[in-house]
């Protein structure tokens, strides 16, 4: 089915995500909900290239979602929600996600298109001996570490109890040393 004419009219001949007018094409928002133009978004060549290949994503380009996420068109909201979730680690998309409201049906559609994380996608925190670290573990420092901004050195052999894992970076954990919360690189600790 071709809904191109309807999409051009609905979008005003502009990309419904960034507002560009070059190389417009229809983009299918899967899984299809109604087999109508409501399942598609009119997008430009730049958005199409980046939506098609996650390696080509330029986070700066997607600042446009600050405006397009407020669209009344559910398919546009779904694409905006998915892209903001994909870019969450950049920081600013999380602020937009906190403001974005999707009705239950649209949110369910948005979540359907997001693949579940496999075990390979899950970030694993590994200590210096190759052991997997978990939230709440106790670790021992294997090297003297100068604490930036703390004005002290965390000595080798110091036990750090009840660590917290950085969910966005496999190299960082947090814990208290001498009563001060610090970030520690996993290669300088061993599980106790």
KAZI-V811554 format. One record per helix or strand of 2 or more residues. SS is the DSSP state (a for helix, b for strand). FROM is the first residue (numbers start at 0). LEN is the number of residues. Records with the same first field share a line. If there is no record, write none. Layout:
SS->FROM-LEN  FROM-LEN
//
This chain:
a->3-8  36-3  44-8  53-3  60-8  73-13  87-3  91-8  103-9  185-3
b->24-4  39-4  124-2  131-2  138-3  144-3  151-3  158-2  163-2  171-6  179-6  188-3
//
